[in-house]
Amino acid sequence: MLRGGKVGLRARHEEDIPILRAELYDDVVNSSRTEAGPWRPIPPGSKDPRLVVDDTKEGSVPFSVVELEGGTLVGTATLWGIDNHNRSAHIGLGLLPSSRGKGYGTDVVAVLCHYGFVVRGLQRLQIETLSDNAAMLRSAERNGFVREGVLRSSAWVMGEFLDEVLLGLLAQDWRQDSKA
């Protein structure tokens, strides 16, 4: 398990799947704001890659996020779009509604940075998020990410186009203690 100050990132367990389905992916609005495509229901027993991990897929490393104190599942985290040639990847995370506003997001980003830069030896990490996602923007910036641009009207979400913010962090600019 990868450990931060408040959370740990571990492999997905079978018992995580019903909780993630019910609290993250069956929520039409939340799922529409986090996925690149339109919301669609996930039937029971589905091998949907958001839930069931394909450990042969090299370009993505999904984690379940748990509280260090007690081990309660609080969300998901992913290093995705891993490009070993250019040594870059993207960061994504989703916290259960009951786990938001507790500083977990900032800690998850910090642990993913450690994994990307130290464990994987990457040079660049990138985050794309909706411009009104203040929690993600704050978590990224507390970890040293820099706003690199705005993708105007690039995301179709629940009947309207929204802007996305592009943030980046280079290995030489990363500080393990930057989440303060």
VOTORDO-557751 format. One line per 10 residues: number of its first residue (from 1); their letters; for each residue x negated, y negated, z negated of C-alpha. Coordinates in nm, 4 decimals, m for minus. Each point is the difference from the previous one (the first is absolute). Last residue first. Layout:
<kolfis>
NUM	A	X,Y,Z; ... $
</kolfis>
This chain:
<kolfis>
180	AKSDQRWDQA	m0.0795,m2.2041,m0.3353; 0.0080,0.2216,0.3116; m0.3512,m0.0999,0.1116; m0.1809,0.2462,m0.2320; m0.1034,0.2417,0.2720; m0.1258,m0.2872,0.2132; 0.0552,0.0175,0.3725; m0.1621,m0.2581,0.2278; m0.2730,0.2352,0.1322; 0.2588,0.2720,0.0674 $
170	LLGLLVEDLF	0.2157,m0.2314,0.2086; 0.3573,m0.0919,m0.0938; 0.2821,m0.0889,0.2348; 0.3498,m0.1430,m0.0154; 0.2595,m0.0263,0.2796; 0.3267,m0.1693,m0.0942; 0.3196,0.1091,0.1728; 0.2753,m0.2309,0.1192; 0.3609,0.1159,0.0024; 0.2438,0.0736,0.2824 $
160	EGMVWASSRL	0.3588,0.0527,m0.1059; 0.2678,0.2695,m0.0141; m0.1196,0.2131,m0.2905; m0.3702,m0.0406,0.0712; m0.1527,m0.0449,0.3458; m0.3671,m0.0810,m0.0654; m0.2228,m0.2128,0.2230; 0.1761,m0.3361,m0.0303; m0.3368,m0.1772,m0.0272; m0.3025,0.2148,m0.0802 $
150	VGERVFGNRE	m0.1714,m0.2198,m0.2550; m0.3734,m0.0048,m0.0394; m0.3162,0.0875,m0.1848; 0.1179,m0.0285,m0.3579; m0.2937,0.1116,m0.2131; m0.0019,0.3096,m0.2201; m0.2000,m0.0384,m0.3223; 0.1879,0.2390,m0.2298; 0.2151,m0.2748,m0.1489; 0.0806,m0.0990,0.3595 $
140	ASRLMAANDS	0.1411,0.3442,0.0816; 0.2121,0.0275,m0.3147; 0.1339,m0.3562,0.0480; 0.0923,0.0639,0.3641; 0.1633,0.3277,m0.1008; 0.2097,m0.1656,m0.2732; 0.0921,m0.3001,0.2170; 0.1506,0.2155,0.2747; 0.1583,m0.2945,0.1865; m0.2621,0.0037,0.2773 $
130	LTEIQLRQLG	0.0610,0.3674,0.0676; m0.3134,0.2061,m0.0474; m0.3026,0.1115,0.2007; m0.3026,0.1096,m0.1982; m0.3510,0.0648,0.1281; m0.3124,0.1696,m0.1300; m0.3424,m0.0445,0.1572; m0.3459,0.1619,m0.0267; 0.0973,0.3526,m0.1051; m0.2280,0.2303,m0.1995 $
120	RVVFGYHCLV	0.2782,0.2513,m0.0760; m0.0586,0.0386,m0.3765; m0.1376,m0.3464,m0.0752; 0.1747,m0.2350,0.2448; 0.3291,0.1741,0.0694; 0.0467,0.1749,m0.3352; m0.1043,m0.3065,m0.1977; 0.2276,m0.2160,0.2139; 0.2853,0.2486,m0.0535; m0.0588,m0.0241,m0.3771 $
110	AVVDTGYGKG	0.0121,m0.3811,0.0101; 0.3151,0.0004,0.2159; 0.1673,0.2364,m0.2481; m0.1030,m0.2249,m0.2916; 0.1506,m0.3084,0.1619; 0.3182,0.1924,0.0734; 0.0242,0.1370,m0.3545; 0.0146,m0.3457,m0.1554; 0.3317,0.0661,m0.1756; 0.2358,m0.1866,0.2362 $
100	RSSPLLGLGI	0.1187,0.3131,0.1785; 0.0126,0.3395,m0.1695; 0.3783,0.0355,m0.0363; 0.0444,m0.0687,0.3743; m0.2444,0.2797,0.0948; m0.3206,m0.1412,0.1441; m0.1032,0.0249,0.3629; m0.3536,m0.0351,0.1298; m0.1934,m0.0540,0.3193; m0.3641,m0.0664,0.0804 $
90	HASRNHNDIG	m0.1506,m0.0012,0.3486; m0.3315,0.1452,0.1135; m0.3431,m0.0915,0.1356; m0.3345,0.1655,0.0650; m0.0146,m0.0947,0.3703; m0.0722,0.3617,0.0961; 0.1838,0.1561,m0.2935; 0.3257,m0.1801,0.0785; 0.2496,0.0762,m0.2762; 0.3453,m0.1161,0.1067 $
80	WLTATGVLTG	0.1201,0.0767,m0.3504; m0.1138,m0.0272,m0.3622; 0.3255,0.0701,m0.1768; 0.1643,m0.0675,m0.3340; 0.3224,0.1331,m0.1468; 0.2086,m0.0801,m0.3051; 0.0418,0.0003,m0.3794; m0.0210,0.3704,m0.0898; m0.0390,0.0351,m0.3771; m0.3393,0.1338,m0.1163 $
70	GELEVVSFPV	0.0483,m0.1003,m0.3642; m0.2527,m0.2811,m0.0265; m0.1840,0.0039,0.3299; 0.3188,m0.0961,0.1794; 0.0306,0.1935,0.3232; m0.0405,m0.0892,0.3672; 0.0479,0.2785,0.2554; m0.2624,m0.0113,0.2699; m0.0074,0.0066,0.3787; m0.3249,0.0180,0.1992 $
60	SGEKTDDVVL	0.0479,m0.0786,0.3682; m0.2092,0.0326,0.3145; m0.1173,0.3583,m0.0525; 0.3373,0.1780,0.0089; m0.0719,0.3571,m0.1112; 0.1334,m0.0697,m0.3498; 0.3515,m0.0537,0.1344; 0.1675,m0.1465,m0.3072; 0.3744,0.0376,m0.0411; 0.1782,m0.3212,m0.0948 $
50	RPDKSGPPIP	m0.0842,m0.2739,0.2487; m0.1005,0.2778,0.2417; 0.3641,0.1206,0.0301; m0.0048,0.3798,m0.0394; 0.3702,m0.0083,m0.0802; 0.1329,0.2374,m0.2667; 0.2807,m0.2379,m0.0915; 0.0811,m0.2400,0.2852; m0.1874,m0.3296,0.0316; 0.2391,m0.2760,0.0992 $
40	RWPGAETRSS	m0.1111,m0.2503,0.2640; m0.1269,m0.3514,m0.0450; m0.1271,m0.1739,0.3118; m0.3688,0.0030,0.0813; m0.3221,m0.1416,m0.1421; 0.1002,0.0903,m0.3544; m0.0273,m0.2221,m0.3062; 0.2859,m0.2488,0.0288; 0.2438,0.2513,0.1483; m0.0825,0.2431,m0.2827 $
30	NVVDDYLEAR	0.0806,m0.2627,m0.2600; 0.3299,m0.0944,0.1678; 0.1177,0.3572,0.0698; m0.0904,0.1453,m0.3411; m0.0037,0.3737,0.0834; m0.3767,m0.0244,0.0561; m0.1147,m0.1512,m0.3278; 0.2027,0.1165,m0.3020; 0.1753,0.3123,0.1256; m0.2651,0.1312,0.2408 $
20	LIPIDEEHRA	m0.2877,m0.0905,m0.2328; 0.1682,0.1755,m0.2926; 0.0893,0.3094,0.2051; m0.3586,0.0234,0.1352; m0.1996,m0.0456,m0.3206; 0.0835,0.3544,m0.1238; m0.1904,0.1493,0.2945; m0.3157,m0.1832,m0.1052; m0.1758,m0.2652,0.2098; m0.3728,m0.0189,m0.0729 $
10	RLGVKGGRLM	m0.1157,m0.2530,m0.2581; m0.0419,m0.3739,m0.0429; m0.0169,m0.1106,m0.3622; 0.1457,m0.3097,m0.1533; m0.0584,m0.2576,m0.2731; m0.3697,m0.0928,0.0065; m0.0778,0.1966,0.3139; m0.0646,0.3697,0.0362; m0.0479,0.2251,0.3039; 0.1153,0.3529,m0.0777 $
</kolfis>
